[in-house]
Amino acid sequence: MMFTIPKTMKGIQLIGHGGPEMLQYSNDIPVPKPEVNEVLIRVSAAGVNNTDINTRIAWYSKSGSCNSDASWSGSALVFPRIQGADVCGTIVDVGANVSKERLGERVLIEPCLSEANGQQLDSPWYYGSECDGGFAEYTVVAAKHVYAVNSSLSDTELASFPCSYSTAENMLTRASVVARNRVLISGASGGVGSAAIQLAKARGAYVIAITSPIKNQQLLELGADQVIPRDADLLEVLGENSIDVVIDLVAGKQWTQLLHVLKPHGRYAVSGAIGAALVELDVRTLYLKDLSFFGCTVLSPEVFKNVVNCIEQGKIKPIVAQVFPLEEINTAQDLFLKKKHVGNIVLNVSEQ
């Protein structure tokens, strides 16, 4: 199988930290070439997520210096950078050591990378942060992180899965969620939260979702057993020592209540802090209740494959709130930040 590959492509380049004006559309970016162990993918669709926005605004920088530690891994970001961590596309070329039989595969990209530029990494990279991602017509990535997917879903629907669903599955895996666990999910209407609802239900858990009341019905239809408002007093609604696992994407002012509703030996998993990153911890609650805390970033080896299996088996469904053309990325990210949607916002990158 042969594909005609142009020399240049259209894409969005991040040219520096800051606002939307730092995202520059171009139609003459050189098409990358796959090196050893890599594949070239023609990108069909790419999802919008918090990581791309946080990287752009240097939210990850703890030092206050955008130049030193503002990437996902805590290193300096190299500009220009093509972002985009949620990608569905087709393999159109392969580098050395990769079978040509992979040409033509429709694929999803695992966003947490242990290999890049033909080498094993000392510490993980995030696709679209430490290396170029999918907000362009073509992208290269190590073949080991590219998974063929057999599904009747559209490319746009498939692009809603990688980042949010692998993040959610990783949290559930780290927290050892099993059947009949009572699982409380904060930020449940977002991409990761709505994914966590479906994936927790697939494990047989009882799911309680925290969201704004206007989104209650949508989350119940996703499988949530109970929905409570985000400004509720959790102790009053749920009672102390009533929850086995907390899946937290918000942190913020409600954080101490999350620990109080956890049962002794409960598990708390976190992979987001959209409410506020700084919280107050009474260490006595942690050790007297024998709680386990899990910070979840790097994917466990089995996680992404589990997500692909769930897609192929129809155990989870895509939730695409809205679709925009690539050049309207600023409008898409602005809508994303308003948090009035349920699920994911996706960009159409190229015609297939």
C-alpha positions in Angstrom: 0.0 0.0 0.0 1.4 3.3 -1.1 0.4 6.9 0.0 1.2 10.2 -1.6 2.8 12.3 1.0 3.3 16.1 0.5 6.4 18.0 1.5 4.4 20.6 3.6 1.3 20.5 5.7 -1.2 22.8 7.5 -1.1 22.9 11.2 -1.2 25.0 14.4 2.1 26.0 16.0 2.4 27.3 19.5 5.0 30.0 19.3 5.3 30.9 23.0 3.5 30.9 26.3 0.5 33.1 26.7 -3.0 33.5 25.3 -4.7 32.3 22.2 -2.6 34.7 20.1 0.3 32.3 20.6 -1.4 29.7 18.4 -0.3 30.4 14.8 -2.0 28.7 11.8 0.4 27.8 9.0 0.0 25.9 5.7 3.7 25.4 5.0 5.0 23.4 7.9 7.4 20.6 6.7 5.9 17.2 6.9 8.0 15.1 9.4 9.7 11.9 8.3 9.5 8.7 10.4 12.9 7.6 11.9 13.8 4.2 13.3 10.9 2.6 15.1 8.5 5.4 14.1 5.4 5.7 11.9 4.0 8.7 10.0 0.3 9.3 10.6 -2.0 11.3 8.6 -4.2 13.0 11.2 -7.9 13.0 10.7 -9.2 14.4 13.9 -7.7 15.7 17.2 -9.4 16.4 20.5 -9.1 19.5 22.7 -8.1 19.0 26.3 -6.9 20.8 29.4 -3.3 19.7 29.0 -2.8 21.6 25.8 -4.3 24.8 27.3 -2.3 24.4 30.5 0.9 24.0 28.6 0.2 27.1 26.5 -0.4 29.3 29.5 2.5 27.8 31.5 0.1 26.5 34.2 2.5 23.6 35.0 5.3 26.0 35.9 5.9 26.0 39.7 8.9 28.3 39.6 7.0 31.1 37.9 9.5 31.1 35.1 7.9 30.0 31.8 11.2 29.2 30.3 12.4 26.6 32.9 9.7 24.1 33.9 6.5 24.9 32.0 6.1 21.7 30.0 4.1 18.7 31.1 7.3 16.9 32.4 8.6 20.0 34.2 11.2 20.9 31.6 11.4 23.9 29.3 9.1 23.8 26.3 10.7 24.1 22.9 9.0 26.5 20.4 7.5 26.3 17.9 5.6 23.3 19.2 2.6 21.5 17.5 0.3 20.5 20.3 -2.6 18.1 20.3 -2.6 14.9 22.4 -5.9 13.3 21.2 -5.4 11.8 17.8 -7.1 9.5 15.3 -5.5 9.0 11.9 -4.0 6.5 9.4 -0.5 5.2 9.2 0.9 6.3 5.8 4.6 5.7 6.2 6.9 3.7 8.4 10.5 4.0 9.5 13.2 1.3 9.8 12.3 -1.7 12.0 8.5 -1.1 11.5 6.6 -3.6 9.4 5.1 -2.2 6.2 2.0 -4.3 7.0 1.0 -1.5 9.3 0.5 0.9 6.4 -3.2 1.8 6.2 -4.0 1.0 9.8 -6.6 3.4 11.4 -5.0 4.2 14.7 -5.1 6.0 18.1 -2.0 7.4 19.7 -1.2 6.7 23.4 -0.4 10.2 24.7 2.1 9.2 27.4 5.3 8.3 25.7 8.2 6.1 26.9 10.0 6.1 23.5 10.7 9.0 21.1 13.2 9.8 18.4 14.1 6.1 18.2 15.2 5.9 21.9 13.9 4.9 25.2 13.2 7.9 27.4 14.7 8.3 30.9 11.4 10.0 32.0 8.0 10.0 30.1 7.1 12.6 27.6 3.6 13.8 26.8 2.7 13.8 23.1 2.2 17.4 22.0 4.3 18.8 24.8 7.9 17.4 24.8 7.4 16.5 21.1 5.1 17.6 18.3 1.5 16.4 18.4 -1.6 16.2 16.3 -2.8 19.7 15.6 -1.4 19.3 12.1 -2.1 17.1 9.0 0.8 14.7 9.7 2.6 13.5 12.8 5.3 11.0 13.7 5.4 8.9 16.8 7.1 5.7 18.0 5.2 2.7 16.6 4.8 1.1 20.1 2.5 4.0 21.1 0.3 3.6 18.0 -2.7 1.2 18.4 -4.8 -0.1 15.6 -8.5 0.2 16.4 -11.3 -1.9 14.8 -14.5 0.1 15.3 -17.5 1.4 13.3 -17.1 4.8 15.1 -16.0 7.8 13.0 -12.5 9.2 13.2 -14.0 12.3 15.0 -15.6 10.1 17.6 -12.5 8.0 18.1 -10.4 11.2 18.6 -12.5 11.9 21.7 -11.0 8.8 23.5 -7.2 8.8 23.9 -6.3 11.4 26.6 -9.5 11.6 28.6 -10.3 7.9 28.6 -6.7 6.7 29.3 -6.4 9.3 32.1 -9.7 8.0 33.6 -8.7 4.3 33.2 -5.3 5.0 34.8 -7.0 6.5 37.8 -9.4 3.6 38.2 -6.5 1.2 37.7 -4.3 2.9 40.3 -7.1 3.1 42.8 -8.0 -0.6 42.2 -11.7 0.0 41.5 -13.7 -3.2 41.5 -17.4 -4.3 41.4 -19.6 -2.8 44.1 -17.2 -0.1 45.1 -18.8 3.2 45.7 -16.9 5.7 43.5 -17.3 9.5 43.8 -16.2 11.5 40.7 -15.6 15.2 40.8 -15.7 17.3 37.6 -17.8 14.5 36.2 -19.2 16.3 33.1 -15.8 17.0 31.5 -13.9 14.7 29.2 -12.1 12.7 31.9 -15.0 12.7 34.3 -17.5 11.5 31.8 -15.0 8.8 30.7 -14.5 7.8 34.3 -18.3 7.3 34.7 -18.4 4.8 31.8 -15.2 3.0 32.7 -16.2 2.7 36.4 -19.6 1.3 35.4 -17.8 -1.2 33.1 -16.0 -2.4 36.3 -19.4 -2.9 38.1 -19.0 0.1 40.5 -21.7 2.3 41.9 -21.0 5.7 40.5 -21.8 9.1 42.1 -21.1 12.1 39.9 -20.5 15.7 41.0 -21.6 18.3 38.4 -23.8 21.3 37.8 -27.6 20.5 38.0 -28.1 21.4 34.3 -26.0 18.4 33.3 -27.7 15.8 35.6 -29.7 14.0 33.0 -26.8 13.6 30.6 -24.7 12.0 33.3 -27.4 9.7 34.4 -27.8 8.6 30.8 -24.0 7.9 30.7 -24.5 5.5 33.6 -24.1 7.5 36.8 -26.2 6.0 39.6 -26.5 9.3 41.5 -25.7 12.9 40.6 -25.1 15.6 43.2 -24.5 19.4 42.7 -21.0 20.7 42.8 -21.7 23.1 45.6 -23.4 20.5 47.8 -22.2 19.7 51.3 -20.8 16.2 50.7 -21.0 15.1 54.3 -24.6 16.1 54.5 -25.6 14.4 51.2 -23.4 11.3 51.4 -22.4 10.9 55.0 -19.0 10.4 56.5 -17.2 7.1 55.6 -19.5 6.3 52.7 -17.2 6.2 49.7 -14.6 3.6 48.7 -12.8 5.6 46.0 -12.7 9.3 45.0 -11.7 10.2 41.5 -10.8 13.8 41.7 -10.3 16.2 38.8 -11.1 19.5 40.6 -9.4 19.8 44.1 -10.3 23.3 45.3 -12.4 24.3 48.3 -14.4 21.0 48.5 -11.2 19.0 48.8 -11.3 18.3 52.6 -14.8 17.0 52.3 -13.6 14.4 49.8 -11.4 12.9 52.5 -14.1 12.9 55.1 -16.6 10.9 53.0 -13.9 8.3 52.2 -14.2 5.1 54.2 -11.3 3.9 56.3 -8.8 2.4 53.9 -10.4 4.4 51.1 -8.5 5.4 48.0 -8.1 8.9 46.6 -6.9 9.3 43.0 -6.2 12.7 41.4 -5.3 13.9 37.9 -6.5 17.5 37.8 -7.0 20.6 39.8 -9.3 22.9 37.8 -10.9 24.1 41.0 -7.6 25.2 42.6 -4.3 23.5 43.0 -3.6 24.4 46.6 -5.6 22.6 49.3 -5.4 22.2 53.0 -4.7 18.7 54.4 -5.1 17.7 58.0 -2.6 14.9 58.1 -4.4 13.2 60.9 -7.3 12.4 58.5 -4.8 10.8 56.2 -3.2 8.5 58.7 -6.0 7.8 61.2 -8.2 6.6 58.3 -5.4 4.7 56.6 -6.1 6.4 53.3 -4.2 5.8 50.1 -3.4 8.7 47.8 -2.6 8.3 44.1 -1.2 11.0 41.9 -2.0 9.8 38.4 0.0 11.0 35.4 2.2 8.3 33.8 0.0 5.6 32.4 0.4 2.0 33.7 1.5 -0.3 30.8 -1.9 -2.0 30.4 -4.1 1.1 30.5 -4.2 2.3 26.9 -4.7 -1.2 25.6 -7.6 -1.6 28.0 -9.2 1.5 26.6 -8.8 0.3 23.0 -10.4 -3.1 24.0 -13.3 -1.3 25.6 -13.9 0.7 22.4 -13.8 -2.4 20.2 -16.1 -4.2 22.6 -18.6 -1.3 22.7 -18.3 -1.0 26.5 -17.7 2.8 26.2 -19.2 5.4 23.9 -17.8 8.7 22.5 -19.2 11.9 23.8 -18.5 14.6 21.2 -20.0 17.9 22.3 -19.0 19.9 19.2 -16.6 19.7 16.2 -14.6 22.6 14.7 -12.2 22.9 11.8 -8.5 23.0 12.8 -8.2 26.7 12.0 -10.9 27.5 14.5 -8.9 26.2 17.4 -9.2 29.4 19.4 -13.0 29.2 19.3 -12.9 25.5 20.3 -10.6 26.2 23.2 -12.7 29.1 24.4 -15.8 27.0 24.4 -13.9 24.2 26.2 -12.8 26.7 29.0 -16.4 27.7 29.6 -17.2 24.2 30.8 -20.8 24.3 29.7 -20.4 21.1 27.6 -20.5 17.4 28.5 -17.7 15.2 27.0 -15.2 16.3 24.4 -14.6 19.0 21.8 -12.9 17.8 18.6 -11.0 19.4 15.7 -11.3 18.1 12.1 -7.8 18.2 10.8 -7.8 16.6 7.4 -10.2 14.9 5.0 -9.8 11.1 4.8 
